[in-house]
């Protein structure tokens, strides 16, 4: 399909000279990386505010071009989209795409540019309706950007594996997911959001995912994993199963690793109201332990728990749970560090590599929470 094109008109460029940034009071959820990203107007999918603007400047690596996927463009209609509009500009060629609003939408869901730099400008005046806009982009190295399962075309038959590229930033877009990594996801789930929940991609990077549609199941159980809560869902005809490609070479990569020794910065020696001793020692931190768990000494700052795996292993994720004892104890967030010799420690920084990653932990003392390590780490000791 073709898109409305025209020469760049004055006033459509961002004021900021920086690339890979957004500017303005009309910007909603935005995550931009050199290879992919997700952009939305403020309050999306609720009505966007009056008299706002947002300008995004996208910059792909040299030698590549940008592909933009229109997830949703719902701006209140007006003649020539004069009141609320979306305009895309290619400063390298002087070409403009749009303006777009509800009565003048993109004619195709994917815009293939010949440029590594694109400016996206969203403007609003007074209006009453409109969800706003949701866009994603990827470079020409990564075609096939999708938001939901409905965008995968043609429809693959059951059990056939297929591959989709998910842009960075899918974790916080609007939409629900049902199911969990072990049983799969209801086929009405937002596909790329489910991929983040399953731990096959990191939200801050996005990436290629491989999945299959298999026969649906009667009930999909909810789970909290990788910063997302899935819902409990009913019977569906099909379900989505995500595949970790590296497991083809290493079938045991999802095995539970054996911990040969536990250590901790401290442990709580409790004397209860009837004078009984209870030791919340490090060894009680194993997930399968019945009764009370490990707990640091009350008031301890920077407490840590250490796991010795016996030998260097490839560690791909972690599951945490609070104490199932009558005490409502659990850890809400944590850092991870790792070592090969038990002496030299490195903080785990995830795929961004810039800051120590903070993992979202538990919200109660009963449920299990999963977090994937993307990339995985090779270590003998984990703290």
C-alpha positions as CSV (number, residue, x, y, z in Angstrom):
1,X,0.0,0.0,0.0
2,X,1.0,3.6,-0.6
3,X,1.3,6.4,2.0
4,X,0.5,10.0,1.6
5,X,3.7,11.8,0.7
6,X,4.8,15.3,0.3
7,X,7.8,17.6,0.6
8,X,8.8,18.5,4.1
9,X,7.0,21.6,5.3
10,X,8.4,24.2,7.6
11,X,7.8,23.5,11.3
12,X,7.8,19.7,11.2
13,X,11.3,19.1,12.6
14,X,12.1,18.5,16.2
15,X,13.6,21.3,18.1
16,X,16.0,19.0,19.9
17,X,19.1,18.2,17.8
18,X,19.5,14.9,19.7
19,X,18.6,11.6,18.0
20,X,16.9,8.7,19.8
21,X,15.0,11.1,22.1
22,X,11.5,12.3,22.6
23,X,10.4,15.9,23.5
24,X,7.1,17.5,24.4
25,X,4.2,17.2,26.8
26,X,2.2,14.8,24.7
27,X,4.6,11.9,24.8
28,X,3.3,8.7,26.4
29,X,5.1,5.3,26.9
30,X,8.3,5.5,24.9
31,X,11.2,3.1,24.7
32,X,13.8,3.7,21.9
33,X,16.9,1.8,21.1
34,X,19.1,1.9,17.9
35,X,17.4,-1.2,16.5
36,X,13.8,-1.0,17.6
37,X,11.3,0.8,19.9
38,X,7.8,1.5,20.9
39,X,6.1,5.0,21.0
40,X,2.7,6.1,22.1
41,X,0.8,9.3,22.8
42,X,0.1,10.4,26.4
43,X,-2.7,8.4,28.1
44,X,-2.9,5.8,25.3
45,X,-5.3,4.1,24.8
46,X,-7.3,6.7,26.8
47,X,-8.1,10.0,25.1
48,X,-5.0,12.1,24.5
49,X,-4.8,15.5,26.1
50,X,-5.7,18.8,24.5
51,X,-3.0,21.2,23.2
52,X,-0.1,18.8,23.4
53,X,2.7,17.8,21.2
54,X,5.4,15.2,21.1
55,X,8.4,14.8,18.7
56,X,10.4,11.6,18.4
57,X,13.7,11.5,16.5
58,X,14.6,8.0,15.4
59,X,18.2,7.1,14.3
60,X,19.1,3.6,12.9
61,X,22.7,2.4,12.6
62,X,24.5,3.4,9.4
63,X,23.7,1.2,6.4
64,X,20.2,0.3,7.6
65,X,16.8,1.9,7.1
66,X,13.8,2.3,9.4
67,X,10.5,0.3,9.2
68,X,7.6,1.8,11.1
69,X,4.6,-0.3,12.1
70,X,1.3,1.6,12.8
71,X,-0.3,-0.2,15.7
72,X,-3.1,2.3,16.2
73,X,-3.7,5.8,14.8
74,X,-6.9,7.2,16.2
75,X,-6.9,11.0,16.2
76,X,-10.1,13.0,16.1
77,X,-10.9,13.7,12.4
78,X,-10.6,17.2,10.9
79,X,-10.2,18.6,7.4
80,X,-6.6,17.9,6.3
81,X,-6.0,16.6,9.9
82,X,-5.5,20.3,10.9
83,X,-6.5,19.9,14.5
84,X,-4.8,16.7,15.7
85,X,-2.3,15.0,13.4
86,X,0.6,12.6,13.1
87,X,3.3,13.6,10.6
88,X,6.4,11.6,9.7
89,X,9.4,13.2,8.0
90,X,12.6,11.9,6.4
91,X,15.1,14.8,6.7
92,X,17.6,13.0,4.5
93,X,15.4,13.1,1.4
94,X,13.0,15.9,2.5
95,X,10.0,13.6,2.2
96,X,7.0,13.8,4.6
97,X,4.4,11.1,5.3
98,X,0.9,12.2,6.4
99,X,-0.6,14.1,8.0
100,X,-2.7,11.3,9.6
101,X,-5.8,11.3,11.8
102,X,-8.9,9.2,12.0
103,X,-10.3,10.2,8.6
104,X,-6.9,10.0,6.9
105,X,-5.2,6.9,8.2
106,X,-2.1,5.2,6.8
107,X,-3.1,3.0,3.9
108,X,-0.8,0.1,5.1
109,X,0.2,-1.0,8.6
110,X,3.9,-1.0,7.7
111,X,5.9,1.9,6.3
112,X,9.2,1.0,4.8
113,X,11.5,4.0,4.5
114,X,14.8,4.4,2.7
115,X,16.3,6.4,5.5
116,X,18.1,5.8,8.7
117,X,16.7,8.9,10.3
118,X,13.0,9.7,10.8
119,X,11.2,12.4,12.7
120,X,7.7,11.7,14.1
121,X,5.6,14.7,15.1
122,X,2.3,14.4,17.0
123,X,0.1,17.5,17.6
124,X,-3.2,18.0,19.3
125,X,-5.6,21.0,19.7
126,X,-9.0,21.0,21.4
127,X,-10.8,17.7,20.8
128,X,-13.4,15.3,22.4
129,X,-12.4,11.8,21.3
130,X,-9.5,9.6,20.0
131,X,-7.3,7.0,21.6
132,X,-4.2,8.6,20.2
133,X,-1.4,6.6,18.6
134,X,0.7,3.6,19.1
135,X,3.7,3.0,16.8
136,X,6.7,0.7,16.8
137,X,9.8,0.7,14.6
138,X,12.6,-1.6,13.7
139,X,15.6,-1.5,11.3
140,X,15.8,-3.3,8.0
141,X,17.8,-5.9,9.7
142,X,14.8,-6.9,11.7
143,X,11.6,-7.0,9.5
144,X,8.3,-8.3,10.8
145,X,7.4,-6.1,13.7
146,X,4.2,-7.1,15.5
147,X,2.0,-6.1,18.4
148,X,-0.6,-8.8,18.6
149,X,-1.1,-12.2,17.3
150,X,-3.6,-11.0,14.8
151,X,-0.8,-9.3,12.9
152,X,1.0,-12.6,12.1
153,X,0.1,-13.4,8.6
154,X,-0.6,-15.8,7.0
155,X,-2.2,-17.8,9.7
156,X,0.1,-20.8,10.5
157,X,-1.5,-24.2,11.1
158,X,-1.3,-25.9,14.5
159,X,2.2,-26.8,15.8
160,X,4.0,-25.0,13.0
161,X,6.9,-22.9,14.3
162,X,7.1,-19.3,13.1
163,X,9.2,-16.4,13.9
164,X,8.3,-12.8,14.8
165,X,10.4,-9.7,15.6
166,X,9.2,-7.9,18.8
167,X,10.3,-4.3,19.3
168,X,11.7,-3.0,22.5
169,X,9.1,-1.5,24.8
170,X,6.2,-4.1,24.5
171,X,6.0,-4.7,28.3
172,X,4.1,-1.5,29.0
173,X,1.8,-1.3,26.0
174,X,-2.0,-1.7,26.5
175,X,-3.4,-5.2,26.3
176,X,-3.7,-8.4,28.3
177,X,-2.0,-11.8,28.5
178,X,-3.4,-15.1,29.9
179,X,-1.2,-18.0,30.9
180,X,2.4,-18.6,31.9
181,X,5.8,-19.8,30.6
182,X,5.3,-23.5,31.5
183,X,1.8,-24.0,30.0
184,X,1.7,-21.4,27.3
185,X,-0.6,-18.5,26.6
186,X,-4.1,-18.0,25.4
187,X,-4.0,-17.1,21.7
188,X,-5.8,-13.8,22.3
189,X,-2.8,-12.6,24.4
190,X,-0.7,-9.7,23.1
191,X,2.0,-11.7,21.5
192,X,5.1,-9.6,22.2
193,X,4.0,-8.7,25.7
194,X,3.6,-12.5,26.4
195,X,7.1,-13.0,25.0
196,X,8.5,-10.6,27.7
197,X,6.5,-12.4,30.4
198,X,7.8,-15.8,29.2
199,X,11.4,-14.5,29.5
200,X,12.4,-15.2,25.9
201,X,13.2,-11.5,25.2
202,X,14.2,-8.5,27.4
203,X,11.8,-5.6,27.1
204,X,14.6,-3.1,27.0
205,X,16.0,-4.7,23.8
206,X,13.2,-6.7,22.1
207,X,14.3,-9.4,19.7
208,X,13.3,-12.3,17.4
209,X,11.0,-14.8,19.0
210,X,10.1,-18.3,17.8
211,X,6.8,-19.8,18.7
212,X,4.1,-22.3,17.7
213,X,0.4,-22.5,17.9
214,X,-0.8,-25.6,19.5
215,X,-4.1,-27.0,20.8
216,X,-5.7,-24.8,23.4
217,X,-6.3,-25.9,27.0
218,X,-9.2,-25.6,29.4
219,X,-7.7,-23.1,31.9
220,X,-4.8,-20.8,31.8
221,X,-3.3,-20.0,35.2
222,X,-1.9,-16.6,36.0
223,X,1.7,-15.9,37.1
224,X,4.0,-13.0,37.9
225,X,7.1,-13.1,35.8
226,X,9.7,-10.6,34.5
227,X,7.7,-7.7,35.9
228,X,4.4,-8.6,34.4
229,X,1.2,-10.2,35.9
230,X,-0.7,-12.5,33.5
231,X,-4.4,-13.2,33.9
232,X,-6.3,-16.4,34.6
233,X,-8.1,-17.3,31.4
234,X,-10.7,-19.8,30.1
235,X,-10.7,-22.3,27.3
236,X,-9.3,-21.3,23.9
237,X,-9.0,-23.2,20.6
238,X,-5.3,-22.5,20.3
239,X,-2.4,-21.4,22.6
240,X,0.9,-19.8,22.0
241,X,4.1,-21.7,23.0
242,X,7.4,-19.8,23.0
243,X,10.6,-21.7,22.2
244,X,14.1,-20.8,23.4
245,X,16.1,-21.4,20.3
246,X,19.3,-22.2,22.2
247,X,17.5,-25.1,23.8
248,X,17.8,-27.0,20.5
249,X,21.6,-27.2,21.2
250,X,21.2,-27.7,25.0
251,X,18.0,-29.7,25.8
252,X,18.7,-29.3,29.6
253,X,18.9,-25.5,29.6
254,X,15.6,-25.3,31.6
255,X,16.6,-27.8,34.2
256,X,16.6,-26.7,37.8
257,X,20.2,-26.3,38.9
258,X,21.3,-28.1,42.1
259,X,22.6,-25.9,44.9
260,X,25.4,-27.7,46.8
261,X,25.7,-25.0,49.6
262,X,24.0,-21.9,50.9
263,X,25.6,-19.0,52.6
264,X,24.2,-15.6,53.8
265,X,25.3,-12.3,55.3
266,X,23.3,-13.2,58.4
267,X,20.4,-15.2,59.6
268,X,17.6,-14.6,62.1
269,X,17.6,-16.6,65.3
270,X,14.1,-16.2,66.5
271,X,12.7,-17.0,70.0
272,X,8.9,-17.0,69.7
273,X,6.3,-16.0,72.3
274,X,6.4,-19.4,74.0
275,X,10.2,-19.5,74.2
276,X,10.8,-21.9,71.2
277,X,13.9,-21.4,69.1
278,X,13.5,-21.1,65.3
279,X,16.6,-20.7,63.1
280,X,16.0,-18.9,59.7
281,X,19.3,-20.2,58.4
282,X,20.6,-19.9,54.8
283,X,20.0,-23.6,54.0
284,X,16.2,-23.0,54.4
285,X,16.3,-20.8,51.3
286,X,15.8,-23.8,48.9
287,X,12.5,-23.4,47.1
288,X,11.3,-26.9,48.0
289,X,11.8,-26.4,51.8
290,X,8.7,-26.8,53.8
291,X,8.0,-24.5,56.8
292,X,9.9,-21.3,57.4
293,X,12.5,-19.9,55.0
294,X,15.8,-18.0,55.3
295,X,15.7,-14.5,56.7
296,X,18.4,-12.1,57.5
297,X,18.9,-10.8,61.0
298,X,16.3,-8.0,61.6
299,X,17.6,-4.5,60.9
300,X,20.5,-5.8,58.7
301,X,21.5,-3.4,55.8
302,X,22.4,-4.9,52.4
303,X,21.6,-8.4,53.4
304,X,22.6,-11.1,50.8
305,X,22.0,-14.8,50.2
306,X,24.6,-16.8,48.3
307,X,24.2,-20.0,46.3
308,X,27.1,-22.3,45.4
309,X,26.3,-24.4,42.3
310,X,29.3,-26.6,42.8
311,X,30.8,-25.9,39.4
312,X,30.4,-23.3,36.7
313,X,26.9,-23.4,35.1
314,X,24.9,-21.4,32.6
315,X,22.2,-19.7,34.7
316,X,19.2,-18.5,32.8
317,X,16.8,-17.4,35.5
318,X,15.6,-17.4,39.1
319,X,12.3,-18.2,40.9
320,X,11.6,-16.6,44.3
321,X,9.0,-17.2,46.9
322,X,8.2,-15.8,50.4
323,X,8.0,-17.8,53.6
324,X,5.0,-20.0,53.6
325,X,5.0,-20.0,57.4
326,X,2.3,-18.0,59.2
327,X,4.6,-15.0,59.0
328,X,3.9,-12.9,55.9
329,X,7.6,-12.4,54.9
330,X,8.8,-11.9,51.3
331,X,11.4,-9.9,49.3
332,X,9.9,-7.2,47.0
333,X,13.0,-6.4,44.9
334,X,16.7,-7.5,44.7
335,X,20.0,-7.2,42.8
336,X,22.0,-10.2,41.6
337,X,25.7,-10.6,41.4
338,X,27.8,-13.6,40.3
339,X,31.3,-15.0,40.6
340,X,33.3,-17.8,39.2
341,X,35.7,-18.2,42.2
342,X,33.7,-16.8,45.1
343,X,36.1,-13.9,45.5
344,X,35.6,-11.6,42.5
345,X,32.0,-10.5,42.1
346,X,30.3,-8.8,39.2
347,X,26.9,-7.1,39.4
348,X,24.3,-8.5,36.9
349,X,23.3,-5.6,34.6
350,X,21.1,-7.3,32.1
351,X,20.9,-6.5,28.4
352,X,21.4,-2.7,28.9
353,X,24.8,-3.2,30.6
354,X,24.6,0.4,32.0
355,X,23.2,-0.1,35.5
356,X,22.8,-2.9,38.0
357,X,19.5,-4.5,37.2
358,X,16.8,-4.4,39.9
359,X,14.5,-7.4,39.7
360,X,10.9,-7.2,40.8
361,X,10.3,-9.7,43.5
362,X,7.2,-11.0,45.4
363,X,4.0,-9.2,46.4
364,X,2.9,-11.8,49.0
365,X,4.4,-14.8,50.9
366,X,2.6,-17.5,48.8
367,X,3.2,-17.0,45.1
368,X,6.2,-17.8,43.0
369,X,7.8,-15.1,40.8
370,X,10.1,-15.9,37.9
371,X,12.7,-13.6,36.4
372,X,14.8,-14.5,33.4
373,X,18.5,-13.6,32.9
374,X,18.8,-12.1,29.5
375,X,21.6,-12.6,28.7
376,X,22.3,-15.6,30.8
377,X,25.4,-15.7,33.1
378,X,28.1,-18.4,33.5
379,X,29.0,-18.7,37.2
380,X,29.5,-21.0,40.1
381,X,28.3,-18.6,42.8
382,X,25.2,-16.4,42.8
383,X,24.3,-13.7,45.3
